[in-house]
């Protein structure tokens, strides 16, 4: 049943380009989305970003909405996708913010060699294909997307990732041992 606060005729007008109708719908969706995110992650600063990204997702996908009476469920599905991205860690800070009132971090402190591991050396232990898959995973691509790019199956990509982690774990273990004993 259609939500009475989201009139299908108004949704159709928004789909046809009526900016006022669309803005009104977005204005009424915003508190619904905000409540959804607060209930799931609390009153985090990220809630504003999640709401905004969900509204952007709705804006981009409005033409795809085939049943104008189901705008709210369409919006909640978009919110679910944003929440999944949030849980996957795709909402981490992209830049470091500095407070001018606080002292800057020292950069001249002596380094503890055991705190740094040469990941490049561990990556060198991988085959070029495995290294490429690991890079694509790091960029956030899904297994099925990587499989399509490399013209292989999703299961094969998952197996490559599993083996790559095992290879890297072994390589990093050797490096840590060498660092520990000061070689």
N, CA, C and O of each residue as an XYZ file, in Angstrom:
732
protein
N       0.844     -1.185      0.000
C       0.000      0.000      0.000
C       0.881      1.237      0.000
O       1.887      1.286      0.708
N       0.514      2.226     -0.781
C       1.301      3.442     -0.902
C       1.218      4.262      0.376
O       0.165      4.333      1.009
N       2.325      4.878      0.750
C       2.359      5.748      1.918
C       1.591      7.017      1.574
O       1.899      7.658      0.569
N       0.590      7.404      2.386
C      -0.219      8.573      2.042
C       0.578      9.880      2.020
O       0.162     10.846      1.381
N       1.727      9.917      2.717
C       2.507     11.154      2.714
C       3.321     11.330      1.429
O       3.885     12.397      1.186
N       3.376     10.280      0.614
C       4.101     10.357     -0.644
C       3.141     10.030     -1.777
O       3.058      8.893     -2.241
N       2.432     11.038     -2.201
C       1.396     10.909     -3.225
C       2.015     10.477     -4.553
O       2.927     11.136     -5.053
N       1.522      9.367     -5.132
C       2.062      8.895     -6.420
C       1.974      9.943     -7.529
O       2.850     10.008     -8.392
N       0.923     10.760     -7.510
C       0.804     11.812     -8.536
C       1.934     12.829     -8.390
O       2.469     13.323     -9.383
N       2.289     13.134     -7.151
C       3.393     14.071     -6.913
C       4.718     13.444     -7.349
O       5.583     14.125     -7.898
N       4.867     12.157     -7.104
C       6.085     11.460     -7.531
C       6.193     11.483     -9.057
O       7.271     11.711     -9.605
N       5.068     11.245     -9.739
C       5.071     11.303    -11.216
C       5.452     12.703    -11.700
O       6.213     12.849    -12.657
N       4.919     13.729    -11.032
C       5.289     15.108    -11.419
C       6.793     15.325    -11.237
O       7.444     15.962    -12.065
N       7.332     14.787    -10.144
C       8.772     14.919     -9.901
C       9.559     14.193    -10.981
O      10.583     14.689    -11.451
N       9.079     13.019    -11.374
C       9.751     12.271    -12.441
C       9.681     13.020    -13.765
O      10.571     12.890    -14.605
N       8.619     13.805    -13.949
C       8.468     14.575    -15.181
C       9.226     15.896    -15.154
O       9.169     16.672    -16.108
N       9.940     16.148    -14.049
C      10.776     17.345    -13.998
C      10.244     18.467    -13.134
O      10.827     19.552    -13.139
N       9.164     18.264    -12.390
C       8.622     19.298    -11.508
C       9.541     19.417    -10.288
O       9.504     18.587     -9.381
N      10.357     20.458    -10.290
C      11.360     20.642     -9.256
C      10.728     20.851     -7.881
O      11.221     20.329     -6.881
N       9.644     21.610     -7.835
C       8.957     21.877     -6.563
C       8.431     20.572     -5.949
O       8.573     20.348     -4.747
N       7.830     19.723     -6.771
C       7.307     18.447     -6.284
C       8.448     17.580     -5.747
O       8.304     16.959     -4.694
N       9.560     17.530     -6.446
C      10.691     16.715     -6.024
C      11.301     17.247     -4.737
O      11.606     16.473     -3.829
N      11.483     18.566     -4.648
C      12.036     19.165     -3.430
C      11.146     18.892     -2.226
O      11.641     18.630     -1.129
N       9.824     18.953     -2.432
C       8.885     18.681     -1.352
C       9.018     17.226     -0.893
O       9.016     16.953      0.307
N       9.131     16.305     -1.831
C       9.288     14.893     -1.484
C      10.605     14.655     -0.728
O      10.634     13.928      0.266
N      11.664     15.259     -1.197
C      12.961     15.100     -0.536
C      12.926     15.676      0.875
O      13.492     15.095      1.801
N      12.268     16.806      1.037
C      12.152     17.449      2.339
C      11.406     16.527      3.322
O      11.746     16.484      4.504
N      10.408     15.800      2.844
C       9.656     14.896      3.704
C      10.375     13.557      3.912
O      10.142     12.882      4.915
N      11.223     13.179      2.996
C      11.988     11.938      3.152
C      13.163     12.099      4.126
O      13.556     11.143      4.796
N      13.707     13.285      4.196
C      14.910     13.524      4.995
C      14.754     13.083      6.455
O      15.630     12.365      6.939
N      13.701     13.462      7.190
C      13.597     12.993      8.588
C      13.393     11.475      8.713
O      13.822     10.871      9.696
N      12.753     10.874      7.738
C      12.556      9.418      7.747
C      13.920      8.738      7.637
O      14.221      7.806      8.383
N      14.735      9.212      6.707
C      16.068      8.646      6.511
C      16.955      8.902      7.725
O      17.683      8.015      8.171
N      16.890     10.116      8.253
C      17.706     10.472      9.424
C      17.376      9.525     10.595
O      18.275      9.012     11.260
N      16.082      9.306     10.830
C      15.672      8.405     11.904
C      16.163      6.986     11.676
O      16.579      6.306     12.614
N      16.112      6.546     10.443
C      16.578      5.201     10.078
C      18.055      5.035     10.433
O      18.447      4.039     11.040
N      18.879      6.029     10.045
C      20.313      5.923     10.291
C      20.649      6.083     11.767
O      21.519      5.377     12.277
N      19.980      6.992     12.461
C      20.245      7.191     13.883
C      19.909      5.922     14.659
O      20.633      5.545     15.580
N      18.829      5.273     14.294
C      18.437      4.038     14.975
C      19.499      2.955     14.801
O      19.680      2.115     15.683
N      20.194      2.969     13.679
C      21.161      1.918     13.396
C      22.586      2.238     13.841
O      23.301      1.341     14.287
N      23.010      3.491     13.730
C      24.399      3.795     14.095
C      24.514      4.833     15.203
O      25.623      5.155     15.630
N      23.389      5.362     15.676
C      23.437      6.374     16.724
C      23.596      7.761     16.132
O      23.558      7.945     14.915
N      23.774      8.729     17.011
C      23.885     10.124     16.559
C      25.323     10.441     16.187
O      25.978     11.279     16.807
N      25.782      9.769     15.187
C      27.144      9.952     14.681
C      27.166     11.113     13.681
O      26.147     11.415     13.060
N      28.312     11.756     13.528
C      28.415     12.797     12.498
C      28.190     12.248     11.088
O      27.825     12.992     10.177
N      28.409     10.953     10.916
C      28.243     10.339      9.603
C      26.789     10.271      9.157
O      26.521     10.054      7.975
N      25.849     10.450     10.072
C      24.429     10.381      9.714
C      24.106     11.407      8.634
O      23.380     11.104      7.688
N      24.641     12.620      8.769
C      24.386     13.656      7.760
C      24.867     13.210      6.385
O      24.174     13.405      5.387
N      26.060     12.609      6.334
C      26.595     12.125      5.063
C      25.741     11.006      4.491
O      25.473     10.968      3.290
N      25.312     10.092      5.364
C      24.487      8.982      4.903
C      23.164      9.476      4.337
O      22.707      8.991      3.302
N      22.550     10.441      5.014
C      21.281     11.001      4.528
C      21.505     11.681      3.180
O      20.750     11.457      2.233
N      22.542     12.509      3.096
C      22.809     13.228      1.852
C      23.095     12.257      0.704
O      22.582     12.439     -0.400
N      23.898     11.244      0.952
C      24.212     10.287     -0.107
C      22.985      9.491     -0.531
O      22.830      9.160     -1.706
N      22.123      9.187      0.418
C      20.894      8.477      0.077
C      20.010      9.358     -0.788
O      19.440      8.891     -1.774
N      19.890     10.631     -0.424
C      19.074     11.549     -1.230
C      19.664     11.720     -2.633
O      18.925     11.849     -3.609
N      20.990     11.720     -2.729
C      21.629     11.793     -4.049
C      21.333     10.534     -4.853
O      21.072     10.599     -6.054
N      21.378      9.399     -4.184
C      21.075      8.130     -4.843
C      19.642      8.149     -5.368
O      19.375      7.694     -6.481
N      18.723      8.678     -4.559
C      17.320      8.790     -4.980
C      17.180      9.729     -6.174
O      16.451      9.447     -7.125
N      17.885     10.837     -6.104
C      17.813     11.820     -7.190
C      18.274     11.200     -8.511
O      17.655     11.399     -9.556
N      19.365     10.450     -8.442
C      19.893      9.817     -9.655
C      19.003      8.683    -10.148
O      18.949      8.410    -11.347
N      18.297      8.014     -9.218
C      17.516      6.852     -9.591
C      16.030      7.100     -9.746
O      15.271      6.157     -9.968
N      15.598      8.342     -9.635
C      14.162      8.643     -9.685
C      13.518      8.152    -10.975
O      12.396      7.647    -10.954
N      14.211      8.296    -12.083
C      13.650      7.848    -13.371
C      13.417      6.340    -13.389
O      12.539      5.861    -14.107
N      14.187      5.590    -12.613
C      14.075      4.127    -12.592
C      12.901      3.639    -11.749
O      12.537      2.466    -11.823
N      12.310      4.513    -10.958
C      11.192      4.122    -10.106
C       9.967      3.874    -10.978
O       9.383      4.801    -11.539
N       9.590      2.595    -11.078
C       8.472      2.228    -11.952
C       7.123      2.396    -11.279
O       6.131      2.675    -11.953
N       7.063      2.233     -9.955
C       5.811      2.363     -9.217
C       5.874      3.621     -8.356
O       6.442      3.581     -7.265
N       5.313      4.724     -8.810
C       5.391      5.967     -8.047
C       4.818      5.861     -6.635
O       5.157      6.671     -5.772
N       3.965      4.886     -6.390
C       3.410      4.714     -5.060
C       4.363      4.067     -4.073
O       4.044      3.958     -2.889
N       5.523      3.638     -4.536
C       6.472      2.966     -3.648
C       7.742      3.785     -3.434
O       8.825      3.221     -3.281
N       7.613      5.104     -3.422
C       8.784      5.965     -3.238
C       9.479      5.691     -1.909
O      10.706      5.618     -1.849
N       8.697      5.541     -0.848
C       9.318      5.347      0.465
C      10.122      4.046      0.500
O      11.242      4.033      1.011
N       9.579      2.971     -0.025
C      10.338      1.715     -0.021
C      11.568      1.824     -0.931
O      12.611      1.239     -0.641
N      11.441      2.567     -2.023
C      12.571      2.839     -2.910
C      13.659      3.592     -2.133
O      14.846      3.292     -2.259
N      13.236      4.571     -1.332
C      14.174      5.367     -0.537
C      14.835      4.507      0.542
O      16.031      4.640      0.802
N      14.061      3.636      1.160
C      14.621      2.807      2.221
C      15.613      1.787      1.666
O      16.577      1.426      2.342
N      15.384      1.329      0.459
C      16.334      0.413     -0.191
C      17.646      1.158     -0.464
O      18.730      0.611     -0.266
N      17.535      2.402     -0.916
C      18.729      3.215     -1.142
C      19.458      3.449      0.181
O      20.688      3.421      0.223
N      18.709      3.678      1.255
C      19.306      3.878      2.577
C      20.035      2.616      3.030
O      21.115      2.690      3.616
N      19.446      1.475      2.757
C      20.088      0.203      3.109
C      21.423      0.056      2.386
O      22.408     -0.373      2.986
N      21.461      0.408      1.105
C      22.712      0.328      0.350
C      23.774      1.261      0.943
O      24.945      0.895      1.041
N      23.355      2.461      1.334
C      24.298      3.402      1.945
C      24.805      2.865      3.275
O      25.988      2.992      3.590
N      23.915      2.268      4.051
C      24.301      1.699      5.340
C      25.283      0.548      5.147
O      26.234      0.404      5.915
N      25.055     -0.263      4.134
C      25.988     -1.353      3.846
C      27.364     -0.801      3.473
O      28.387     -1.332      3.906
N      27.387      0.258      2.677
C      28.665      0.887      2.344
C      29.346      1.423      3.604
O      30.563      1.323      3.756
N      28.556      1.981      4.488
C      29.089      2.511      5.749
C      29.728      1.382      6.566
O      30.843      1.524      7.068
N      29.006      0.257      6.691
C      29.525     -0.868      7.447
C      30.770     -1.470      6.800
O      31.617     -2.030      7.495
N      30.889     -1.359      5.482
C      32.071     -1.880      4.776
C      33.259     -0.940      4.895
O      34.348     -1.244      4.408
N      33.052      0.202      5.544
C      34.158      1.139      5.761
C      34.378      2.124      4.647
O      35.456      2.711      4.554
N      33.400      2.325      3.801
C      33.587      3.252      2.686
C      33.284      4.694      3.065
O      33.240      5.563      2.195
N      33.073      4.961      4.350
C      32.811      6.319      4.813
C      33.942      6.835      5.682
O      33.748      7.786      6.439
N      35.121      6.232      5.591
C      36.245      6.721      6.363
C      36.629      8.104      5.880
O      36.364      8.485      4.740
N      37.260      8.844      6.774
C      37.720     10.181      6.404
C      38.707     10.064      5.252
O      39.606      9.224      5.279
N      38.539     10.893      4.257
C      39.428     10.865      3.100
C      40.605     11.813      3.287
O      41.610     11.726      2.581
N      40.463     12.711      4.239
C      41.546     13.652      4.468
C      41.736     13.845      5.965
O      40.799     13.656      6.741
N      42.921     14.211      6.367
C      43.198     14.452      7.759
C      42.933     15.916      8.057
O      43.410     16.805      7.352
N      42.177     16.151      9.096
C      41.864     17.519      9.489
C      42.744     17.904     10.668
O      42.927     17.112     11.593
N      43.280     19.096     10.641
C      44.157     19.560     11.692
C      43.495     20.714     12.426
O      42.924     21.619     11.817
N      43.585     20.659     13.748
C      43.062     21.736     14.577
C      44.215     22.679     14.859
O      45.211     22.265     15.451
N      44.107     23.962     14.444
C      45.222     24.886     14.650
C      45.494     25.162     16.124
O      46.570     25.656     16.463
N      44.546     24.854     17.011
C      44.716     25.094     18.437
C      45.538     23.999     19.115
O      46.066     24.201     20.209
N      45.644     22.846     18.468
C      46.378     21.729     19.057
C      47.786     21.666     18.482
O      48.002     22.027     17.325
N      48.752     21.207     19.288
C      50.117     21.084     18.743
C      50.149     20.003     17.673
O      49.429     19.008     17.755
N      50.985     20.211     16.678
C      51.089     19.233     15.599
C      51.834     18.002     16.086
O      52.588     18.060     17.058
N      51.615     16.899     15.406
C      52.307     15.670     15.766
C      53.778     15.803     15.404
O      54.117     16.384     14.373
N      54.640     15.273     16.238
C      56.067     15.331     15.963
C      56.419     14.378     14.838
O      55.898     13.265     14.766
N      57.284     14.812     13.982
C      57.722     13.940     12.889
C      59.177     13.527     13.042
O      59.707     12.802     12.200
N      59.837     13.987     14.122
C      61.253     13.680     14.292
C      61.497     12.607     15.340
O      62.644     12.360     15.714
N      60.427     11.958     15.826
C      60.604     10.909     16.821
C      61.304      9.717     16.181
O      61.109      9.442     14.997
N      62.118      9.011     16.961
C      62.776      7.832     16.393
C      61.727      6.776     16.039
O      60.726      6.602     16.733
N      61.992      6.089     14.947
C      61.037      5.095     14.469
C      61.306      3.743     15.099
O      62.457      3.339     15.264
N      60.242      3.054     15.446
C      60.329      1.680     15.910
C      60.210      0.803     14.676
O      59.151      0.749     14.050
N      61.299      0.111     14.318
C      61.304     -0.672     13.074
C      60.260     -1.776     13.088
O      59.776     -2.168     12.027
N      59.903     -2.284     14.247
C      58.930     -3.378     14.302
C      57.522     -2.884     14.001
O      56.638     -3.687     13.702
N      57.300     -1.573     14.075
C      55.962     -1.024     13.822
C      55.703     -0.890     12.328
O      54.555     -0.707     11.924
N      56.730     -0.977     11.505
C      56.566     -0.811     10.064
C      56.914     -2.114      9.341
O      57.953     -2.723      9.596
N      56.067     -2.507      8.479
C      56.308     -3.720      7.709
C      56.262     -3.334      6.241
O      55.389     -2.576      5.816
N      57.176     -3.843      5.492
C      57.240     -3.514      4.076
C      56.210     -4.337      3.307
O      56.475     -5.470      2.905
N      55.043     -3.752      3.112
C      53.962     -4.437      2.416
C      54.331     -4.657      0.954
O      53.899     -5.637      0.346
N      55.114     -3.767      0.396
C      55.544     -3.944     -0.994
C      56.282     -5.263     -1.171
O      56.086     -5.958     -2.168
N      57.125     -5.608     -0.212
C      57.865     -6.874     -0.306
C      56.898     -8.051     -0.240
O      57.086     -9.052     -0.930
N      55.863     -7.931      0.592
C      54.863     -9.003      0.684
C      54.077     -9.101     -0.615
O      53.751    -10.200     -1.064
N      53.770     -7.955     -1.221
C      53.038     -7.956     -2.489
C      53.871     -8.563     -3.617
O      53.326     -9.161     -4.545
N      55.193     -8.406     -3.531
C      56.072     -8.979     -4.554
C      55.995    -10.505     -4.577
O      56.324    -11.135     -5.582
N      55.563    -11.088     -3.472
C      55.457    -12.546     -3.399
C      54.245    -13.058     -4.182
O      54.129    -14.257     -4.436
N      53.351    -12.155     -4.559
C      52.133    -12.548     -5.275
C      52.367    -12.607     -6.778
O      53.280    -11.970     -7.305
N      51.543    -13.369     -7.446
C      51.567    -13.372     -8.906
C      50.991    -12.039     -9.379
O      50.259    -11.392     -8.630
N      51.304    -11.614    -10.608
C      50.742    -10.359    -11.104
C      49.204    -10.347    -11.073
O      48.594     -9.324    -10.763
N      48.597    -11.472    -11.391
C      47.130    -11.538    -11.382
C      46.588    -11.361     -9.967
O      45.628    -10.619     -9.760
N      47.192    -12.031     -8.999
C      46.756    -11.926     -7.609
C      46.962    -10.502     -7.092
O      46.123     -9.969     -6.367
N      48.085     -9.895     -7.473
C      48.359     -8.514     -7.053
C      47.298     -7.564     -7.616
O      46.824     -6.671     -6.914
N      46.936     -7.758     -8.870
C      45.907     -6.919     -9.508
C      44.567     -7.078     -8.793
O      43.867     -6.093     -8.556
N      44.211     -8.317     -8.448
C      42.951     -8.561     -7.744
C      42.967     -7.873     -6.384
O      41.974     -7.262     -5.989
N      44.068     -7.964     -5.676
C      44.166     -7.320     -4.361
C      44.064     -5.800     -4.485
O      43.454     -5.148     -3.638
N      44.653     -5.244     -5.522
C      44.540     -3.796     -5.753
C      43.094     -3.398     -6.021
O      42.607     -2.405     -5.479
N      42.416     -4.166     -6.848
C      41.022     -3.869     -7.161
C      40.143     -3.989     -5.928
O      39.228     -3.187     -5.743
N      40.405     -4.976     -5.081
C      39.648     -5.106     -3.830
C      39.887     -3.888     -2.944
O      38.959     -3.369     -2.323
N      41.137     -3.438     -2.892
C      41.469     -2.270     -2.076
C      40.755     -1.016     -2.583
O      40.392     -0.144     -1.795
N      40.557     -0.931     -3.883
C      39.818      0.205     -4.458
C      38.321      0.093     -4.222
O      37.577      1.026     -4.525
N      37.865     -1.046     -3.682
C      36.460     -1.190     -3.328
C      35.601     -1.939     -4.329
O      34.378     -1.973     -4.193
N      36.220     -2.533     -5.326
C      35.438     -3.296     -6.292
C      34.913     -4.574     -5.655
O      35.580     -5.173     -4.812
N      33.729     -4.985     -6.055
C      33.131     -6.229     -5.583
C      33.746     -7.405     -6.336
O      34.310     -7.240     -7.418
N      33.627     -8.591     -5.747
C      34.186     -9.779     -6.388
C      33.623     -9.980     -7.798
O      34.367    -10.292     -8.728
N      32.320     -9.801     -7.950
C      31.717    -10.026     -9.273
C      32.214     -8.997    -10.285
O      32.365     -9.314    -11.465
N      32.471     -7.769     -9.836
C      33.000     -6.745    -10.736
C      34.419     -7.095    -11.178
O      34.778     -6.933    -12.344
N      35.211     -7.572    -10.238
C      36.582     -7.978    -10.570
C      36.557     -9.157    -11.535
O      37.333     -9.205    -12.489
N      35.661    -10.104    -11.281
C      35.542    -11.277    -12.165
C      35.203    -10.840    -13.588
O      35.750    -11.378    -14.550
N      34.309     -9.871    -13.723
C      33.954     -9.364    -15.056
C      35.143     -8.683    -15.716
O      35.389     -8.873    -16.907
N      35.879     -7.893    -14.951
C      37.031     -7.181    -15.506
C      38.108     -8.141    -15.986
O      38.755     -7.900    -17.006
N      38.300     -9.236    -15.243
C      39.374    -10.174    -15.557
C      38.895    -11.391    -16.338
O      39.652    -12.332    -16.577
N      37.641    -11.353    -16.725
C      37.040    -12.422    -17.520
C      37.245    -13.789    -16.863
O      37.785    -14.719    -17.463
N      36.794    -13.873    -15.609
C      36.880    -15.115    -14.856
C      35.642    -15.228    -13.983
O      34.737    -14.400    -14.089
N      35.585    -16.229    -13.130
C      34.414    -16.406    -12.273
C      34.635    -15.735    -10.920
O      35.766    -15.483    -10.503
N      33.528    -15.456    -10.254
C      33.592    -14.858     -8.929
C      34.287    -15.801     -7.946
O      35.067    -15.360     -7.101
N      34.001    -17.097     -8.062
C      34.630    -18.085     -7.185
C      36.153    -18.098     -7.368
O      36.902    -18.220     -6.398
N      36.598    -17.971     -8.614
C      38.047    -17.949     -8.878
C      38.695    -16.718     -8.248
O      39.804    -16.797     -7.719
N      38.002    -15.586     -8.307
C      38.536    -14.357     -7.709
C      38.630    -14.517     -6.187
O      39.632    -14.133     -5.583
N      37.602    -15.076     -5.580
C      37.615    -15.283     -4.130
C      38.755    -16.215     -3.723
O      39.412    -15.988     -2.707
N      38.985    -17.245     -4.501
C      40.064    -18.183     -4.199
C      41.421    -17.480     -4.332
O      42.321    -17.703     -3.522
N      41.561    -16.635     -5.354
C      42.809    -15.884     -5.528
C      43.062    -14.980     -4.322
O      44.194    -14.873     -3.850
N      42.006    -14.327     -3.821
C      42.151    -13.446     -2.657
C      42.569    -14.262     -1.440
O      43.467    -13.858     -0.702
N      41.933    -15.394     -1.227
C      42.269    -16.258     -0.094
C      43.735    -16.674     -0.170
O      44.463    -16.587      0.818
N      44.157    -17.119     -1.333
C      45.551    -17.558     -1.500
C      46.523    -16.386     -1.370
O      47.618    -16.535     -0.828
N      46.118    -15.232     -1.868
C      46.984    -14.046     -1.764
C      47.190    -13.662     -0.309
O      48.304    -13.331      0.096
N      46.115    -13.705      0.486
C      46.260    -13.392      1.911
C      47.182    -14.395      2.607
O      47.991    -14.012      3.451
N      47.062    -15.662      2.258
C      47.930    -16.677      2.853
C      49.388    -16.421      2.470
O      50.282    -16.502      3.312
N      49.616    -16.114      1.206
C      50.973    -15.842      0.729
C      51.548    -14.610      1.414
O      52.700    -14.608      1.848
N      50.733    -13.560      1.506
C      51.206    -12.329      2.140
C      51.456    -12.549      3.635
O      52.435    -12.038      4.179
N      50.588    -13.296      4.292
C      50.771    -13.586      5.718
C      52.105    -14.293      5.927
O      52.859    -13.950      6.838
N      52.391    -15.271      5.087
C      53.653    -15.994      5.199
C      54.838    -15.063      4.947
O      55.826    -15.095      5.680
N      54.733    -14.236      3.910
C      55.830    -13.310      3.577
C      56.034    -12.290      4.690
O      57.167    -11.966      5.045
N      54.928    -11.785      5.241
C      55.048    -10.805      6.324
C      55.608    -11.454      7.585
O      56.329    -10.811      8.347
N      55.281    -12.716      7.808
C      55.837    -13.431      8.961
C      57.353    -13.516      8.885
O      58.046    -13.316      9.883
N      57.855    -13.811      7.714
C      59.310    -13.873      7.511
C      59.919    -12.491      7.731
O      60.943    -12.369      8.402
N      59.301    -11.448      7.174
C      59.830    -10.090      7.340
C      59.828     -9.662      8.798
O      60.790     -9.058      9.270
N      58.753     -9.971      9.513
C      58.690     -9.601     10.930
C      59.758    -10.335     11.739
O      60.355     -9.763     12.652
N      59.994    -11.590     11.404
C      61.027    -12.358     12.089
C      62.390    -11.711     11.864
O      63.179    -11.567     12.798
N      62.661    -11.323     10.619
C      63.939    -10.676     10.320
C      64.073     -9.339     11.065
O      65.139     -9.019     11.589
N      62.986     -8.570     11.106
C      63.017     -7.298     11.827
C      63.210     -7.522     13.324
O      63.946     -6.786     13.981
N      62.551     -8.530     13.849
C      62.617     -8.797     15.278
C      64.043     -9.125     15.725
O      64.488     -8.701     16.791
N      64.744     -9.884     14.890
C      66.098    -10.284     15.247
C      67.140     -9.312     14.710
O      68.338     -9.562     14.841
N      66.707     -8.209     14.109
C      67.622     -7.153     13.693
C      68.421     -7.412     12.447
O      69.491     -6.825     12.284
N      67.963     -8.252     11.571
C      68.698     -8.524     10.316
C      68.521     -7.421      9.343
O      69.064     -7.478      8.240
